[in-house]
Amino acid sequence: MVASIVRQLTKGLSAEELEAAGFAPYYVDHTGGIWPQAAGGIPFNACEFQSKGDALTDLFEDMAAEGAIV
């Protein structure tokens, strides 16, 4: 739920606004995808999931992680 709120609040921001808000390093890694992490920047168990900001890539990765036939 928190990730959804963050996504809604940052959706449509310009590159300058993202950089001013401190999202530049995050955006380089994950674009618009949400990547939950602790306040210290340590991601939750990253072996479990991934987010690259592209819906098809994220869906493909999720299906592969679940062992779905792709």
Buried (B, 14 or more C-beta within 10 A) or exposed (E): EEEEEBEEEBEEBEEEEBEEEEBEEBBEEBEBBBBEEEEEEEEEEEEEBBBBBEEEBBEBBEEEEEEEEE
